[in-house]
Amino acid sequence: MRKFSSFVFVCLLVIACSSCKHQQPAATSPELHVAAAADLIPAFEEMGKAFEAANHVKVVFSFGSTGMLTQQIENGAPMDVFAAASVDFIDRLQQKGLILDDTKAIYAHGRITIWTTKDSKLKIEKINDLTNPDVKRIAIANPDHAPYGMAARDALQKAGIWDAVQPKIVLGENIRQTLQFAETGNVDVAIVALSLSKEGNGKWILIPQELHKPINQGLAVIKSTQNEKTAREFASFITGTQGQAILAKYGFE
């Protein structure tokens, strides 16, 4: 009888352990957190999917203006990789000892455009046409913290029309919001990234590169990352053959 009772106890114990095992939550895929400038939204959404498929790692993006993202990282935001719209902000983080120095790289050169909706009656063929009285409002990203906004202001100044158009200027928090202002009819024209213009349903012309400082876009792995190996792999993916092909598709040089 004692042997039978022991046997029953062992069987119940095995069943209980098996039940506990089945109740354990399924393992989740590791996550990589990437801060990225808003001009990268279409390109990086495609790049993230390609990286996930190859590495079985979920890439979580935080898009925004480069200046704002830089401040967040300086304040301890838990990011693994930062892809900025200007390498100057990567340099700023480097000076504060917040990146892995050997991962700093320029991964693309950006361009800016003048964008209008397809049904706009405005005839914009060159930057000086923005002084036309029919152009009432012009959106640019805030040049205080958005590199594409800095480039837009530079171009307007170098073209000699900044004083004339400044009263028309409406500031977007980032380059994506700037485009949305024009898409929704809140402004007549927006100066935005080529990468967003190619994806937007509108008309656009390129602004000559000589009118503004080069938009050298830089990246780096954040020193506080808890996923250094994967972060390095993603940074290399961006600068590698597949990543560069995706960026070129969206107008980056």
C-alpha positions as CSV (number, residue, x, y, z in Angstrom):
1,M,0.0,0.0,0.0
2,R,2.9,2.3,0.8
3,K,4.5,1.6,-2.5
4,F,1.3,2.3,-4.3
5,S,0.9,5.6,-2.5
6,S,4.5,6.6,-3.4
7,F,3.8,5.7,-7.0
8,V,0.7,7.9,-7.1
9,F,2.6,10.8,-5.4
10,V,5.3,10.6,-8.0
11,C,2.8,10.6,-10.9
12,L,1.0,13.6,-9.4
13,L,4.3,15.4,-9.0
14,V,5.2,14.8,-12.7
15,I,1.8,16.0,-13.8
16,A,2.1,19.2,-11.7
17,C,5.6,20.0,-13.0
18,S,4.5,19.4,-16.6
19,S,1.6,21.8,-16.0
20,C,3.9,24.5,-14.6
21,K,6.2,24.1,-17.6
22,H,3.3,24.7,-20.0
23,Q,2.2,27.8,-18.1
24,Q,5.5,29.5,-18.4
25,P,5.3,32.5,-20.8
26,A,6.8,32.1,-24.2
27,A,10.2,33.6,-24.7
28,T,10.0,37.0,-26.4
29,S,12.3,38.2,-29.2
30,P,15.0,40.6,-28.0
31,E,14.5,44.2,-28.8
32,L,16.8,46.8,-30.2
33,H,15.9,50.5,-29.5
34,V,16.9,52.9,-32.2
35,A,16.6,56.7,-32.1
36,A,16.3,58.0,-35.6
37,A,15.8,61.4,-37.3
38,A,12.3,61.9,-38.8
39,D,13.6,62.1,-42.4
40,L,14.5,58.4,-42.0
41,I,11.0,57.1,-41.4
42,P,10.3,55.4,-44.7
43,A,13.8,54.2,-45.3
44,F,14.3,52.8,-41.7
45,E,10.9,51.2,-41.5
46,E,12.0,49.1,-44.5
47,M,15.5,48.6,-43.1
48,G,14.1,47.5,-39.8
49,K,12.0,44.8,-41.4
50,A,15.0,43.6,-43.4
51,F,17.2,43.5,-40.3
52,E,14.5,41.7,-38.2
53,A,14.1,39.0,-40.9
54,A,17.8,38.4,-41.0
55,N,18.6,38.5,-37.3
56,H,15.3,37.6,-35.5
57,V,15.6,40.8,-33.4
58,K,12.7,43.3,-33.1
59,V,13.8,46.8,-34.0
60,V,11.8,49.5,-32.1
61,F,12.2,53.0,-33.5
62,S,11.8,56.4,-31.9
63,F,11.6,59.0,-34.6
64,G,11.9,62.7,-34.0
65,S,14.0,65.8,-34.5
66,T,17.7,65.1,-34.1
67,G,18.1,67.8,-31.5
68,M,15.3,66.5,-29.4
69,L,16.5,62.9,-29.6
70,T,20.0,64.1,-28.6
71,Q,18.6,65.7,-25.5
72,Q,16.7,62.6,-24.6
73,I,19.9,60.5,-24.9
74,E,21.8,63.0,-22.8
75,N,19.1,62.7,-20.2
76,G,19.5,58.9,-20.1
77,A,16.9,57.6,-22.6
78,P,17.5,53.9,-23.0
79,M,18.6,53.8,-26.7
80,D,21.0,51.3,-28.3
81,V,21.7,53.1,-31.6
82,F,21.3,56.8,-32.7
83,A,20.9,57.7,-36.4
84,A,21.0,61.5,-36.5
85,A,20.3,63.8,-39.4
86,S,23.6,65.6,-38.7
87,V,26.9,64.1,-37.6
88,D,27.3,67.3,-35.5
89,F,24.9,65.9,-32.9
90,I,26.9,62.6,-32.8
91,D,30.0,64.7,-32.2
92,R,28.2,66.4,-29.3
93,L,27.4,63.1,-27.7
94,Q,30.9,61.9,-28.3
95,Q,32.3,64.9,-26.5
96,K,30.2,63.9,-23.5
97,G,31.4,60.3,-23.6
98,L,28.0,58.9,-24.5
99,I,28.8,56.9,-27.6
100,L,31.2,54.0,-28.5
101,D,33.7,56.1,-30.4
102,D,34.6,53.4,-32.9
103,T,31.0,53.1,-34.1
104,K,30.7,56.7,-35.2
105,A,30.1,56.9,-39.0
106,I,28.5,59.0,-41.7
107,Y,25.9,56.8,-43.3
108,A,24.2,59.2,-45.8
109,H,24.1,62.7,-47.3
110,G,20.6,64.3,-47.4
111,R,19.0,66.7,-49.8
112,I,16.1,69.2,-49.3
113,T,13.2,70.0,-51.6
114,I,10.4,72.5,-52.0
115,W,7.1,70.5,-51.8
116,T,3.6,71.3,-52.7
117,T,0.4,69.3,-53.1
118,K,-0.4,67.9,-56.5
119,D,-3.4,70.1,-56.9
120,S,-1.6,73.3,-55.8
121,K,-1.9,76.1,-58.3
122,L,1.4,77.6,-57.3
123,K,4.1,77.5,-59.8
124,I,7.3,76.9,-57.9
125,E,10.3,76.3,-60.2
126,K,13.1,77.8,-58.1
127,I,13.7,78.9,-54.5
128,N,13.2,82.6,-55.3
129,D,9.6,81.8,-56.3
130,L,8.8,81.5,-52.6
131,T,8.7,85.4,-52.5
132,N,5.7,85.2,-54.7
133,P,2.7,87.0,-53.0
134,D,0.6,84.0,-53.7
135,V,2.8,81.9,-51.3
136,K,1.3,82.9,-48.0
137,R,2.8,80.3,-45.6
138,I,6.0,78.2,-45.8
139,A,6.8,75.4,-43.4
140,I,10.3,74.4,-42.4
141,A,11.5,72.2,-39.5
142,N,12.6,74.2,-36.5
143,P,16.2,75.1,-37.2
144,D,17.0,75.3,-33.5
145,H,17.0,71.5,-33.3
146,A,16.3,70.0,-36.7
147,P,19.2,69.8,-39.2
148,Y,16.9,69.9,-42.2
149,G,15.4,73.1,-40.8
150,M,18.9,74.5,-40.5
151,A,19.5,73.6,-44.1
152,A,16.3,75.2,-45.2
153,R,17.1,78.4,-43.4
154,D,20.7,78.4,-44.8
155,A,19.3,78.0,-48.3
156,L,16.8,80.9,-47.9
157,Q,19.5,83.1,-46.5
158,K,22.0,82.2,-49.2
159,A,19.4,82.8,-51.9
160,G,19.0,86.3,-50.4
161,I,15.3,85.9,-49.6
162,W,15.2,85.1,-45.9
163,D,14.1,88.6,-44.8
164,A,11.3,88.6,-47.4
165,V,9.9,85.1,-46.5
166,Q,10.5,85.1,-42.7
167,P,7.0,86.5,-41.9
168,K,5.6,83.5,-43.9
169,I,7.6,80.8,-42.0
170,V,5.7,78.2,-39.9
171,L,7.9,75.9,-37.9
172,G,7.4,72.1,-37.6
173,E,8.9,70.2,-34.6
174,N,10.5,67.8,-37.0
175,I,10.7,67.3,-40.8
176,R,7.8,64.8,-40.8
177,Q,5.5,67.3,-39.1
178,T,6.7,70.0,-41.6
179,L,5.5,67.9,-44.5
180,Q,2.2,67.2,-42.8
181,F,1.6,70.9,-42.5
182,A,1.7,71.1,-46.3
183,E,-0.2,67.8,-46.9
184,T,-3.1,69.0,-44.8
185,G,-3.2,72.5,-46.4
186,N,-2.1,74.4,-43.3
187,V,0.7,75.9,-45.3
188,D,1.1,76.4,-49.1
189,V,4.7,75.1,-49.3
190,A,7.1,73.0,-47.2
191,I,10.9,72.6,-47.4
192,V,11.5,69.0,-46.5
193,A,13.8,66.1,-46.9
194,L,14.0,64.4,-50.3
195,S,13.4,61.1,-48.7
196,L,9.9,62.2,-47.5
197,S,9.2,64.0,-50.8
198,K,9.7,60.8,-52.8
199,E,7.2,59.1,-50.6
200,G,4.7,62.0,-50.4
201,N,1.9,62.4,-52.9
202,G,2.9,65.8,-54.1
203,K,5.1,67.9,-56.4
204,W,8.6,68.9,-55.5
205,I,11.8,70.4,-56.8
206,L,15.4,69.9,-55.4
207,I,17.1,72.8,-53.8
208,P,20.6,73.2,-55.1
209,Q,23.2,71.7,-52.7
210,E,25.4,74.8,-52.9
211,L,22.8,76.9,-51.1
212,H,23.3,75.1,-47.8
213,K,25.9,73.2,-45.8
214,P,26.1,69.5,-46.6
215,I,23.6,67.4,-44.6
216,N,26.0,64.7,-43.4
217,Q,24.0,62.2,-41.5
218,G,25.8,60.3,-38.7
219,L,25.2,57.4,-36.4
220,A,26.7,55.7,-33.4
221,V,26.1,53.0,-30.8
222,I,25.2,54.5,-27.4
223,K,27.7,53.6,-24.8
224,S,25.0,52.6,-22.2
225,T,23.5,50.0,-24.5
226,Q,22.7,46.6,-23.0
227,N,22.7,45.1,-26.5
228,E,26.1,46.1,-27.8
229,K,26.6,43.1,-30.2
230,T,23.2,43.6,-31.8
231,A,23.6,47.4,-31.8
232,R,26.9,47.1,-33.6
233,E,25.4,44.7,-36.1
234,F,22.5,47.1,-36.9
235,A,25.0,50.0,-37.3
236,S,27.0,47.9,-39.7
237,F,23.8,46.9,-41.5
238,I,23.0,50.6,-42.2
239,T,26.4,51.3,-43.6
240,G,26.6,47.9,-45.4
241,T,25.5,47.0,-49.0
242,Q,21.9,46.2,-48.2
243,G,21.4,49.2,-45.9
244,Q,22.9,51.6,-48.4
245,A,20.8,50.3,-51.2
246,I,17.7,51.0,-49.2
247,L,18.8,54.5,-48.3
248,A,19.6,55.2,-52.0
249,K,16.1,54.1,-52.9
250,Y,14.7,56.9,-50.8
251,G,17.0,59.6,-52.2
252,F,19.9,59.5,-49.8
253,E,23.4,59.9,-51.3
